[in-house]
């Protein structure tokens, strides 16, 4: 019996096999980026390198 597509969507391993990230992993990354890792105001070095 073949697995149902909806069952495969729930498995992170199936996403990884195809070179993708599971939607829950993406949501976690966005949460971390937006809520926990908020950068300070931009500074000169954010845009230009010295040297």
C-alpha positions in Angstrom: 0.0 0.0 0.0 1.4 3.4 -0.9 1.6 6.1 1.7 -0.9 9.0 1.4 0.6 12.3 0.3 -0.8 14.0 3.4 1.2 11.5 5.6 4.4 12.2 3.7 3.9 16.0 4.2 4.0 15.5 7.9 7.4 13.7 7.8 10.4 16.1 7.9 12.6 13.3 6.4 10.5 13.4 3.2 11.1 17.1 2.8 14.8 16.7 3.5 15.1 13.9 0.9 14.0 16.5 -1.7 16.4 19.2 -0.5 13.6 21.2 1.3 12.9 22.2 4.8 9.7 21.1 6.6 7.3 24.0 7.1 7.7 23.6 10.9 11.4 24.2 10.6 10.8 27.3 8.4 8.4 28.6 11.0 11.0 28.1 13.7 13.6 29.9 11.7 11.3 32.9 11.1 10.4 33.0 14.7 14.0 33.0 15.8 14.9 35.6 13.2 12.1 38.0 13.9 11.4 37.7 17.6 14.6 36.5 19.3 17.4 37.7 17.2 16.3 41.3 16.5 19.4 43.3 15.4 20.3 46.7 16.9 20.0 49.8 14.7 22.2 49.5 11.6 25.7 50.8 11.9 28.3 51.8 9.2 29.9 48.4 9.4 26.6 46.7 8.4 26.9 48.3 5.0 30.6 48.9 4.4 33.8 47.1 5.2 36.9 48.9 6.3 40.4 48.0 5.2 
